[in-house]
């Protein structure tokens, strides 16, 4: 299992991940903290290398303003839309 896979799967089963990291740290002669830091740094570096794709947000043509948004005196006091309901 690669370090990036560990980082991606860290939210799954915390007990299994913790036990696996402890075993790997012991096998490498490192502390759990050192092993966890290496895994997290590798995951963050891999994520930073990937470029996120742009999300196309929807846009709508709602027509002209019914009231001038800069003129607060033109806003209806009741909160209802002017010229409607």
N, C-alpha and C positions, 0 to 999 in steps of 0.2 A: 504494500500500500504506500503510495507516494505521500509526501508532506502536503501537497495541495489537496489531495483527496481527504486527508484527515481534517483539514481546515473546512472544506465544504460540508463534510459530514458531522462536524462537531455538534450540531444541534440535534442530531438523532438521539443516540443513547449515551448520555453523559458518563454513565458508569463504565460502559465498555470502552469509550474513548479514553477516559482517565486511566483505566487499567492498561490499555494498550500503550499509552504514552509512558506510563511507569515502567513497563517491561522494556520498551525501546530505550528509555533513558538509562536503565540499569545495564542493558546490553552495550551501550555506548560509553558507559562509565561517566555519565553526566547526571546532573540533578534534574528533577522533573521540571523545575523552573527554566533551566537552560534549554531543555528539549522543547518545552512549550513555546518559548520565545523564538526558537529556530523555526518551528512549524508555522507560527503566526506570521513571522517576517516573510517566510517563503510564500505563504498564501497571499499576503498583502502585495508582495512584489509581483506575483503572477497576475493578480487582479488589476494592478496598476498598468501592467504591460498591455492588457487587452483594452481596446478602445470601445467604449459603449456606443451602441447605435442610437441615432436620434429617434425620438418618438414623435410621430406626427400627431399633433393635438388637433382636435376638430375646431373649426371656426365657422361662425354663422353670420350671414348678412341679415341683421335685424332691422335694417332700414334706418331712417333718420331718427334722431332723438325726438320724443314727444314734448320734452321740456328742455330748456337750456340747463345743462348740469351745473354750470357756473353761477346761475342765478337762483339762489335759494328761495327768494320770494316767489318764484314761479312754481315751486314744488307744492303739491297739494298737501294741506295740513292733515287731512284724514288718512293719508297713506295710500289712498286709492289712486289708480292710474288716471291721468287726465284723458278725457274723451272716451273713456271706456267704462266698463262695469261700474 
